[in-house]
Amino acid sequence: MNTNKTPSSRDTPDVRVIEMLVCPLTKSQLVLNKDRTELVSRGARVAFPIRKGVPLLCLGEARTLSAEELDQLK
């Protein structure tokens, strides 16, 4: 078990997989936020978690992003 605070390579999906995924709301490309282990949709202003390397692109799992969080991603 990984006890470090930083995500391991097993915690995030392969970059090629991420490039194929789109936001279920806006159909726009998602951006990987490695610090929080999540995929961000700038257009929808939400972040989808990645758990055990699996992106959960369900709106019930997404969290709303603040304007400050969106600015930090640019």
FENVEN-V804504 format. One record per residue. PHI is phi as a letter, one per 30 degrees, with the letter a starting at -180 (none if undefined). BURIAL is b if it has 24 or more other C-alpha atoms within 12 Angstrom, else e. D_CENTER is the distance of its C-alpha to the mean C-alpha in Angstrom with 1 decimal. Layout:
# FENVEN-V804504
PHI:BURIAL:D_CENTER
PHI:BURIAL:D_CENTER
This chain:
# FENVEN-V804504
none:e:21.6
d:e:19.5
c:e:20.6
d:e:19.2
d:e:16.7
d:e:14.8
d:e:12.6
d:e:14.7
d:e:14.3
d:e:14.6
d:b:11.5
c:b:9.1
d:b:10.0
d:e:12.5
e:e:11.9
d:e:14.2
d:e:12.2
e:b:9.1
d:e:11.8
d:e:13.2
d:b:10.4
b:b:10.7
d:b:10.0
d:b:12.5
d:e:14.0
c:e:14.6
i:e:14.4
c:e:12.9
d:e:10.8
c:b:7.1
c:b:6.4
d:b:5.0
c:b:5.7
d:b:7.9
d:e:9.8
c:e:7.7
h:b:6.0
a:b:2.5
c:b:1.3
c:b:4.5
c:b:7.8
d:b:10.6
d:e:13.2
d:b:12.4
i:b:11.4
b:b:8.8
b:b:5.3
c:b:4.7
d:b:5.4
c:b:6.3
b:e:10.0
h:e:12.6
i:e:10.8
c:e:10.1
d:b:7.1
c:b:8.5
c:b:8.7
c:e:11.5
d:e:12.3
d:e:14.0
c:e:11.0
d:b:9.0
c:e:10.1
d:e:11.8
c:e:11.4
d:e:14.7
d:e:16.4
d:e:16.5
d:e:12.7
d:e:12.6
d:e:15.6
d:e:14.3
d:e:11.6
d:e:14.6
